[in-house]
């Protein structure tokens, strides 16, 4: 990552256009991710938009808006992307400081449960916790990354004022196994914490074998959604970063709606 990296908040229409155009370079061949006029409208009522620049070139961007989740005032980070390694982490740290300065309780966002690197980033690097499973949340998507697959997402909460301190349960209880690239459900104890193994590279798999990609989607959904609907959570990956740990809800952090 360049030492000349600067993260600046969007303030002008030209900056908003830079943001919109950058997102188009990440999600190609699909609908516009965030139109520049939406950026300006959200900013006018207190939303968040930031650009990461290196040598006067946009290498990352993040856009979000204020909201409420389970009685928590939050910043919902709708989309964050980077074209240079390490920039995404810097953008999230900028988000965190922005939210903390405004006394928000946390930051929320969604991500694809089948993408291993996102699980590592969100759980290991940031310390976020997954609290909801949202099946086909965005409907049919046509961009080059998501085309052909349902848009299932995990709803993620990152506490700003009070960090969540959770020690992962030690268990070998396995619910879904990656067997030579295919998902295989195995007999497991659904009453205690369990592991779900993930595909090696779901984005590449969508392009080479869309039916197998859909099989992965359905297999993970069938096991993970009921657990999260019952108040369980996900906040850890295993040491070789191939599986996520699903654990019973903790009384230290409750996210049920009032």
N, C-alpha and C positions, 0 to 999 in steps of 0.2 A: 504494500500500500504506500502511496506517495506521501512523503513528509509534508507536502504542500497542501494536503487536504484541508478544505474549509467547508464547514456546514453552515449554511445561511438560511434564514427563514424567508419564504416567498412573500414579497411585498407588492410586486407590480404585475401588470398583465403580461409583460414580456417574460418575467420569471415563471408565471403560471403556464405560459406556452412552452417554455423549456421543460417544465415538469411533464406536461401532457405528451410532448414529443419523446421524452426519454422513456416513458412507460411504453410507448408504441414500439420502441426498439427492443423491449424485453418480451412483450406479449404480441408477437407479430401474427398477421393473418386472422385477427379476431376483431371484435368490437373495441372501440376506444375505451381504455381502462378508466381514465379520469379526464373528462373534457376540461379545458382551461377555464371555461366560465363557471364550472362547478367549483373549482379550486377557489376562485375569487369569491363566490357566494358563501362558501363555508368559512373562509377566512373572515369575512365581514361580520360573522356572528360568533367569532371566537375559536374557530377550528385551527388545525395544525397542518402546515405544509413546509417542508424543508428540502433543500437541494444540497447534495454533496458535490463539491467541485474540486478538481485537481488540474492545475495549469489551465484554468479558464475553460475546462471541459466538464460537463455534467457526468458524474460516474455513479450517482445514486440519488434516490429521492424517496420521500415518505409523505403520505397524506392521510389525515384522520380527522375525526370530528368528535365533539363532546356528546356524551350520552349517559345513560344510567343502566347498571346491571345489578339485579338483586339488591337494590337500595344502595349500591355503591356508585358514586360519581366517577365516571371513567372517561378516558380518551380512547375511542375506538380507532385503532390503526387499520384503516381500510386496505392500504397497500403500501408495501415497502419493497424496494428493489435496488440492486447494485450490480454494476458491471465489473467491479474490481474487488478482489478478495479483501475482506476486512472492513469494507465500507459499510456493509449492512449492520455490523456490530456497532460501529460508531454512530450510525443513525439511530439505533435503538437507545444508545446511551443519551443522545441528544433529546430524544422523546421522553426518556425517563426524567431528565432534569427539567424539561418543559412542564411535564405533568406534576412533578413534585412542587415546583414553584407556584403552581396554581391550586395546591392542596387537593389534588384529585387522589382518589383512593387507589386507583390502578389503571392499567392499560390492557385493553382487550384486542384480540385479532383472531383471524381464522387461518388454518393451514391444512394442507392435504395430509391425512394420517399415513399415507403410503410412501411419503417422501422421507427417507431416512435422515438426510442431512438437516432437514427442518426440525426433526425431533431432537437431534443432537444440539442444534443451535438453541432451540427454545428451552430445553430442559437443562442441559449441562452448562451452557454459556450464560443464559439469562436467569434461570431459576423460575421459570413460569410454570403454570399448572393448567392442565386441560380439565374443563368442567362440563363440557357438552359435546355430544355428537350430533352434527347437522347433516342429515342425508340429502344429497343432491341440492345443496344450499343455494347455489347460483344457477341451477337449471342447466340446460345444454350450453356448453361453451365451445367456441369454434377456433380459439387461438391454437398456435402450433404446439403449445405445452400440454393443454388439457383436452384437445379434440378427441372425440370418440368415447369418452369416459364420463361417468356421473361425477358431479362436483361435490362429493362428500367432503366435509370440513370438520376439523376439531376446533371448538371455541375455547380460546386460551385466555387466562387471566394472569397478569403480571402485577403483583402488589407494589405500590410505590412508597407508601408511608410505613408499612409494616411488613418486612420480608417474611415469606413463608419458610419455616425451617422444618423440612421433612426428611427423615432418614428412610431410604428405600428399604422395603421389606426384603429380607433374604429368603429366596425361594427358588426351587427348580420346577415349580408347577407351570407346565406349558400347555397353552390352549390351541395355538396354531403354529405349525412348523413349516419352514421353508425347505421343502424336499426337492432338491435338484431344480430349483426355480419355480416350483409349483406350491400353492398353499394346500396344506393337509391338516384338517382338524383332527386333534388327538383327544383321548379321554383325559379330563382334568377336573380338579376340584373347583367348582365355581363359587364356593363360599369363602375362599381365601385368595390372596393376591396371586396373579398369574401373568405369564409372559405371552406376548403375541409377536411372532417373528414377521418381518416385513420383506417385501421383494427387494432385490439388490438395487435396481434402478427402474422405477415404475415409469419414468418419463421416456426412457429408451424403449421399454417394453411396449408402451402404447403404439410406437411406430413400427415395431417388428411383429408383435402378436397381440392385437387388440382384444381378442377373446380371452387370452390368459390374463391380461391386465384387468379385464372386467371380472374374471373369476377371483382375482386377488381382492378387488373392491368388495364384492359380495361376501367373501369369506371373512374379511376383517370386520365389515359392518355387522354381520350376524352375531359376532361374539362381542365386539366392543360397544355397540350402541346400547344394548340392554343394560350393560354394567354402568355406563355413564348415566343412563336414564334413572338408574337406581341410586344415584348419588356417589358412585365411585369416581376416581380421578386417575389421571396419568401425569407423572412428573419425572420419569426417569427412563433412561435407556441402559442396556447392558454394556459391559466393558468393551465388547467388540462392535458395538453400535449396530446390531442387527435386529434388536427386538425392543419393544416398549413394555413397561411394567404397569399393569392395571391393578389398582389398590382400593380397598374399601374407603368410604368417606371418612374424613377426620373431623372431629368436633371442634378443632382449632379454627377451621375455616368452613363456614357453611354458605352455600350459594343458592339456597332455595328462595323463591320469590315470596315476598310478604303478601 
